[in-house]
């Protein structure tokens, strides 16, 4: 029988906890109750973490497992909770990988939303045209991967309605977004078609402030905050997963709540 030795510098208990954090709640509870061992991780991932792949590689595979589980559980008819105006977090926090004074400044007069990919009408949209779209409002919770949350009031167009308007192929797999500061993000089509996924142009019934993503934020209350791109300048309907700023650094791709 082969003797197993732990990887130098890897605490098996912490590895189990980190793996569990990447799982949706039902899977996490079952995993910690009945499978909290390095052997279980090896079984789930097909890796021998003791003398095979690195711990980072194993966590990446568990993350992929989590993405698949969340995607399978996702429902376009299940809505994120909504709240009264009295619950709005004021001031709503700024959050990005840069300081607030480094947030991009977009000229509203020159702005055009570029459209690409599997759509019939690739005409760019001015901000005036976007603001003329039918508006809906939502008060929903923004949940940050860092562990905090805040409730905000968002107004804008339903993304699925806009996709129909431009003749997007909704059988495509993904929508990729590009932002003014270079941030990118890809979401799956079922999430794009969710009734609460919104092209937000206003916060608390006022033009979207620079801190919150002017001129347009994609508000997705069924996703973690980093899946809600701000300062959006282009979108592409595609069957290719272009990844995203944080996803390319190892964050969960699906990241649903």
SEVO-658337 format. One record per residue: x negated, y negated, z of N, C-alpha, C in turn; residue number from 1. Coordinates in steps of 0.2 Angstrom, whole numbers. Last residue first. Example, Ala and Ser with C-alpha at 12.3 -4.5 7.8 and 13.67 -1.06 7.14 Angstrom:
SEVO-658337
    n.u    n.v    n.w   ca.u   ca.v   ca.w    c.u    c.v    c.w  num
    -64     11     35    -68      5     36    -64      0     39    2
    -66     28     39    -62     22     39    -66     16     39    1
END
This chain:
SEVO-658337
    n.u    n.v    n.w   ca.u   ca.v   ca.w    c.u    c.v    c.w  num
    130   -166    -34    131   -167    -27    136   -161    -25  257
    116   -162    -45    123   -163    -43    124   -163    -36  256
    104   -160    -52    104   -164    -46    112   -167    -45  255
     97   -155    -64    105   -156    -63    106   -161    -58  254
     83   -155    -62     86   -158    -67     93   -160    -67  253
     74   -160    -47     79   -156    -50     82   -159    -56  252
     57   -166    -51     63   -167    -48     68   -162    -51  251
     45   -166    -58     47   -160    -54     53   -160    -50  250
     42   -176    -67     38   -175    -61     40   -170    -56  249
     53   -176    -76     46   -174    -78     41   -173    -73  248
     62   -181    -67     63   -174    -69     56   -171    -72  247
     59   -195    -67     58   -191    -61     58   -183    -63  246
     61   -198    -81     56   -200    -77     54   -196    -71  245
     66   -183    -91     67   -190    -88     61   -192    -84  244
     71   -173   -105     69   -174    -98     70   -181    -96  243
     77   -171   -117     71   -175   -117     68   -176   -110  242
     83   -157   -124     82   -160   -118     76   -164   -118  241
     93   -158   -139     86   -158   -136     86   -161   -129  240
    105   -162   -144    104   -155   -142     97   -153   -139  239
    112   -178   -141    107   -174   -144    107   -166   -141  238
    114   -195   -142    118   -189   -141    113   -183   -145  237
    106   -208   -134    106   -203   -139    110   -197   -137  236
    105   -226   -130    107   -219   -128    107   -215   -135  235
     98   -240   -123     99   -236   -128    101   -229   -126  234
     97   -248   -112     96   -251   -118     97   -247   -124  233
    101   -250    -95    101   -246   -101    101   -250   -107  232
     98   -253    -81     95   -257    -87     95   -254    -93  231
     98   -237    -74    100   -244    -74     96   -247    -80  230
    105   -220    -72    100   -225    -75    103   -232    -75  229
    107   -209    -61    111   -215    -63    107   -220    -66  228
     99   -200    -55    102   -198    -62    107   -203    -64  227
     95   -205    -43     90   -206    -49     93   -203    -55  226
    106   -202    -35    105   -208    -37    100   -209    -43  225
    115   -186    -39    110   -190    -35    109   -197    -39  224
    132   -186    -46    125   -185    -46    121   -189    -41  223
    145   -190    -46    144   -183    -45    136   -181    -45  222
    145   -204    -50    145   -202    -43    145   -195    -41  221
    136   -212    -60    138   -205    -60    139   -203    -53  220
    135   -226    -71    137   -224    -64    139   -217    -64  219
    123   -233    -79    127   -227    -80    128   -225    -73  218
    123   -251    -81    121   -245    -77    125   -239    -79  217
    118   -265    -90    122   -259    -89    119   -254    -85  216
    109   -276    -90    116   -277    -91    121   -271    -91  215
    108   -274    -72    110   -278    -78    106   -277    -84  214
    105   -267    -60    104   -264    -67    107   -268    -73  213
    104   -272    -48    108   -266    -48    109   -263    -55  212
     97   -284    -49     95   -279    -44     98   -272    -45  211
    105   -292    -57     99   -289    -60     96   -283    -55  210
    122   -288    -55    116   -291    -54    110   -288    -57  209
    136   -287    -67    131   -283    -63    124   -287    -62  208
    148   -299    -63    143   -297    -68    138   -293    -64  207
    160   -293    -51    155   -298    -53    150   -295    -58  206
    166   -283    -45    170   -287    -49    166   -293    -51  205
    156   -275    -39    161   -279    -34    164   -284    -38  204
    147   -276    -53    147   -274    -47    152   -278    -42  203
    149   -272    -71    150   -276    -65    149   -272    -59  202
    147   -262    -80    144   -269    -82    145   -274    -76  201
    144   -245    -82    145   -250    -77    142   -257    -79  200
    151   -232    -89    146   -237    -91    148   -244    -87  199
    153   -218    -78    155   -225    -81    149   -228    -83  198
    162   -204    -74    155   -206    -76    157   -212    -80  197
    174   -199    -70    171   -204    -66    164   -207    -69  196
    178   -189    -79    181   -195    -79    179   -201    -75  195
    164   -182    -88    168   -182    -82    171   -189    -82  194
    156   -182    -99    163   -182   -100    167   -182    -94  193
    143   -181    -94    145   -187    -98    152   -187    -99  192
    144   -168    -88    144   -173    -84    146   -180    -87  191
    144   -160   -101    150   -160    -96    150   -166    -91  190
    131   -164   -106    137   -167   -109    143   -166   -104  189
    118   -169    -94    122   -164    -98    129   -167   -100  188
    106   -182    -96    112   -179    -92    115   -174    -97  187
     90   -189    -94     95   -185    -98    100   -182    -94  186
     81   -204    -94     85   -199    -90     90   -196    -95  185
     68   -216    -91     72   -212    -96     76   -207    -91  184
     61   -233    -90     64   -227    -87     68   -223    -92  183
     57   -244    -96     54   -238    -98     57   -232    -95  182
     65   -255    -93     58   -255    -90     54   -248    -92  181
     77   -253    -99     73   -259   -101     66   -258    -99  180
     79   -235   -103     80   -241   -100     75   -247   -101  179
     88   -223   -112     82   -226   -111     84   -233   -108  178
     96   -207   -110     96   -214   -109     89   -217   -109  177
    104   -193   -119     98   -196   -116     98   -204   -116  176
    115   -181   -116    114   -188   -118    108   -190   -115  175
    117   -164   -123    115   -169   -119    116   -176   -121  174
    123   -155   -132    122   -152   -125    120   -158   -120  173
    138   -157   -142    131   -157   -141    130   -156   -133  172
    151   -158   -143    149   -151   -142    142   -151   -141  171
    154   -171   -145    154   -169   -138    153   -162   -137  170
    147   -182   -155    148   -174   -155    148   -172   -148  169
    155   -198   -156    150   -193   -154    152   -186   -154  168
    162   -209   -161    162   -203   -165    156   -198   -163  167
    164   -220   -153    158   -220   -158    157   -214   -162  166
    175   -216   -145    175   -222   -150    169   -222   -155  165
    170   -205   -138    175   -204   -143    175   -210   -148  164
    161   -213   -130    159   -207   -134    164   -206   -140  163
    170   -221   -123    165   -224   -127    163   -219   -132  162
    176   -211   -115    180   -215   -120    176   -218   -125  161
    166   -206   -107    169   -202   -112    173   -205   -117  160
    163   -218    -99    158   -216   -104    162   -211   -109  159
    174   -231    -96    173   -223    -95    169   -221   -101  158
    167   -247    -92    171   -242    -97    169   -235    -95  157
    168   -255    -76    166   -254    -83    170   -249    -87  156
    163   -258    -59    168   -259    -65    165   -258    -71  155
    161   -252    -42    158   -253    -49    164   -253    -54  154
    156   -254    -26    161   -255    -31    159   -256    -38  153
    147   -242    -15    148   -248    -20    154   -248    -24  152
    139   -236     -1    146   -236     -5    146   -242     -9  151
    125   -226      1    128   -233      1    134   -232     -3  150
    112   -216      9    118   -217      5    121   -224      6  149
     96   -207     10    101   -212     12    107   -213      7  148
     87   -198      5     91   -196     11     96   -201     14  147
     81   -199     -7     77   -200     -1     80   -199      6  146
     91   -197    -16     87   -191    -15     82   -192     -9  145
    105   -206    -12     98   -206    -14     95   -200    -12  144
    121   -208    -18    117   -204    -13    110   -203    -16  143
    134   -219    -17    128   -218    -21    124   -214    -16  142
    152   -217    -18    146   -217    -14    140   -215    -18  141
    164   -229    -25    161   -222    -24    154   -223    -20  140
    176   -236    -32    172   -237    -26    170   -230    -24  139
    179   -241    -49    179   -236    -44    175   -238    -38  138
    189   -246    -63    185   -248    -57    185   -242    -52  137
    189   -249    -80    191   -246    -75    187   -247    -69  136
    193   -258    -95    189   -257    -89    192   -253    -84  135
    190   -257   -113    195   -256   -107    191   -254   -101  134
    177   -268   -119    180   -262   -118    185   -261   -113  133
    171   -281   -119    178   -280   -121    181   -274   -121  132
    158   -278   -115    162   -281   -110    170   -281   -112  131
    153   -274   -128    154   -269   -122    159   -272   -117  130
    153   -286   -135    157   -281   -137    158   -275   -131  129
    144   -293   -127    151   -296   -128    155   -290   -130  128
    132   -286   -129    135   -286   -123    143   -289   -123  127
    134   -276   -145    132   -282   -141    135   -282   -134  126
    128   -261   -151    134   -264   -147    131   -270   -143  125
    123   -254   -167    122   -257   -160    128   -261   -157  124
    131   -240   -175    130   -248   -175    128   -250   -168  123
    132   -227   -178    126   -229   -174    126   -237   -174  122
    145   -216   -179    144   -224   -179    138   -226   -175  121
    144   -203   -176    146   -205   -183    145   -212   -184  120
    131   -194   -168    136   -199   -168    138   -201   -175  119
    118   -188   -163    124   -185   -166    130   -189   -165  118
    107   -202   -163    108   -195   -162    115   -193   -166  117
    110   -218   -155    107   -213   -160    109   -206   -159  116
    112   -235   -152    115   -229   -152    112   -224   -157  115
    107   -248   -141    106   -244   -147    109   -238   -147  114
    115   -263   -136    114   -256   -135    113   -252   -141  113
    107   -278   -136    111   -274   -140    109   -266   -138  112
    103   -295   -131    104   -288   -129    109   -284   -134  111
    102   -308   -132     99   -304   -137    100   -297   -136  110
    110   -313   -122    111   -315   -129    108   -311   -134  109
    104   -308   -110    111   -306   -112    112   -307   -120  108
     88   -302   -108     92   -308   -111     99   -306   -113  107
     83   -295    -93     86   -293   -100     90   -300   -102  106
     70   -291    -83     75   -296    -85     77   -295    -92  105
     67   -277    -72     67   -280    -79     72   -286    -79  104
     59   -280    -56     65   -277    -60     65   -281    -67  103
     50   -285    -47     47   -282    -53     53   -279    -58  102
     57   -289    -36     55   -294    -40     51   -292    -47  101
     59   -276    -30     64   -279    -33     62   -285    -38  100
     46   -264    -35     49   -269    -30     54   -273    -34   99
     49   -247    -41     45   -254    -41     49   -259    -36   98
     57   -237    -41     50   -235    -40     46   -241    -41   97
     71   -243    -32     68   -241    -38     61   -239    -36   96
     85   -251    -25     81   -245    -25     78   -243    -32   95
     94   -262    -14     90   -261    -21     86   -255    -20   94
    110   -259     -6    103   -259     -6    100   -258    -13   93
    122   -271     -4    121   -264     -7    113   -264     -8   92
    124   -279     12    122   -279      5    121   -272      2   91
    137   -268     12    135   -275     10    129   -277     15   90
    146   -255      6    140   -257      9    138   -264      7   89
    164   -254      8    158   -255      4    152   -258      8   88
    175   -251     15    169   -247     16    163   -249     12   87
    185   -260     11    182   -261     18    176   -257     19   86
    190   -254     -1    185   -260     -1    181   -261      6   85
    190   -236      2    193   -243      2    188   -248      1   84
    184   -223    -10    184   -227     -3    188   -233     -4   83
    183   -206    -16    183   -214    -17    185   -217    -10   82
    173   -192    -20    177   -196    -15    177   -203    -17   81
    173   -185    -37    169   -187    -31    174   -192    -26   80
    184   -173    -43    182   -180    -42    178   -181    -36   79
    185   -160    -54    184   -161    -47    181   -168    -47   78
    186   -158    -68    192   -160    -65    191   -161    -57   77
    174   -153    -72    175   -160    -74    182   -162    -71   76
    163   -145    -61    170   -145    -64    171   -152    -66   75
    149   -134    -58    152   -141    -59    159   -140    -63   74
    144   -122    -56    149   -124    -51    152   -130    -53   73
    134   -121    -66    139   -116    -66    145   -118    -62   72
    126   -131    -61    129   -132    -68    135   -127    -68   71
    121   -125    -49    125   -132    -49    129   -133    -56   70
    114   -114    -55    119   -113    -50    124   -119    -50   69
    104   -121    -62    109   -116    -66    115   -115    -61   68
     97   -128    -52    100   -131    -58    105   -127    -61   67
     92   -117    -45     97   -122    -42    101   -126    -47   66
     83   -112    -53     89   -108    -51     94   -112    -48   65
     74   -122    -54     78   -120    -60     84   -116    -58   64
     70   -122    -41     73   -128    -43     77   -126    -49   63
     63   -110    -41     69   -110    -37     73   -116    -39   62
     53   -113    -49     57   -108    -51     64   -108    -47   61
     46   -123    -41     49   -125    -47     54   -120    -50   60
     42   -115    -31     47   -120    -29     50   -122    -36   59
     32   -107    -38     38   -104    -35     44   -109    -34   58
     23   -117    -40     26   -114    -46     33   -110    -44   57
     19   -121    -28     22   -126    -32     26   -122    -37   56
     12   -109    -24     19   -111    -20     22   -116    -24   55
      7   -100    -39      6   -105    -33     12   -106    -30   54
      8    -83    -43      9    -90    -44      8    -94    -38   53
      0    -72    -33      2    -73    -40      2    -81    -41   52
     -1    -68    -20     -7    -67    -24     -6    -68    -31   51
     11    -73    -14      5    -71    -10     -1    -71    -14   50
     21    -74    -23     18    -80    -21     12    -79    -17   49
     25    -66    -37     22    -64    -31     18    -70    -28   48
     40    -70    -45     33    -71    -43     31    -68    -37   47
     54    -70    -47     50    -65    -51     42    -66    -50   46
     62    -77    -39     58    -81    -44     54    -76    -49   45
     69    -69    -30     73    -74    -34     69    -76    -40   44
     58    -61    -25     63    -58    -29     67    -63    -33   43
     50    -71    -19     47    -67    -24     53    -64    -28   42
     60    -75     -9     58    -79    -14     54    -76    -20   41
     60    -63     -2     66    -65     -5     64    -70    -11   40
     47    -62      3     49    -57     -1     55    -59     -5   39
     47    -73     12     43    -74      6     45    -68      1   38
     63    -76     18     57    -72     18     53    -74     12   37
     78    -76     21     73    -81     23     66    -78     24   36
     90    -71     18     85    -70     13     79    -74     15   35
    102    -74     26    100    -67     24     94    -66     20   34
    102    -88     29    105    -83     33    102    -76     32   33
     96    -94     18     93    -95     25     96    -90     30   32
    105    -91      8     98    -89      7     95    -89     14   31
    117    -96     12    116    -88     12    109    -86     11   30
    115   -109     12    117   -106     18    116    -99     18   29
    112   -112     -1    107   -113      4    108   -109     10   28
    123   -109     -8    117   -105     -9    112   -105     -4   27
    131   -119     -3    133   -112     -2    127   -108     -3   26
    123   -132     -7    125   -130      0    127   -122      1   25
    110   -129    -19    117   -131    -17    119   -128    -10   24
     92   -130    -16     98   -126    -17    105   -130    -15   23
     81   -136    -11     83   -137    -18     89   -133    -20   22
     80   -132      2     82   -139      1     84   -140     -6   21
     74   -120      1     81   -120      3     84   -127      1   20
     61   -123     -1     65   -119     -7     72   -120     -5   19
     58   -128     11     57   -133      5     61   -129     -1   18
     59   -117     19     64   -123     20     64   -127     14   17
     49   -109     14     56   -107     14     61   -113     14   16
     38   -117     17     40   -115     10     47   -113      9   15
     38   -116     31     40   -123     27     41   -122     20   14
     35   -103     32     41   -105     35     43   -112     32   13
     22   -102     27     28    -98     24     34   -101     26   12
     11   -114     23     15   -112     29     21   -108     26   11
     -4   -114     15      3   -113     14      7   -110     20   10
    -17   -113     17    -14   -119     17     -7   -119     16    9
    -20    -99      7    -23   -103     11    -20   -110     11    8
     -6    -87      6    -11    -92      2    -13    -97      7    7
     -7    -72     16     -4    -79     14     -9    -83     10    6
     -9    -56      9    -12    -62     13     -9    -68     11    5
     -5    -39      9     -3    -46      7     -6    -51     12    4
    -11    -24      3    -11    -29      9    -10    -36      6    3
     -3    -11     -5     -7    -17     -5     -6    -21      1    2
     -4      6      0      0      0      0     -4     -6      0    1
END
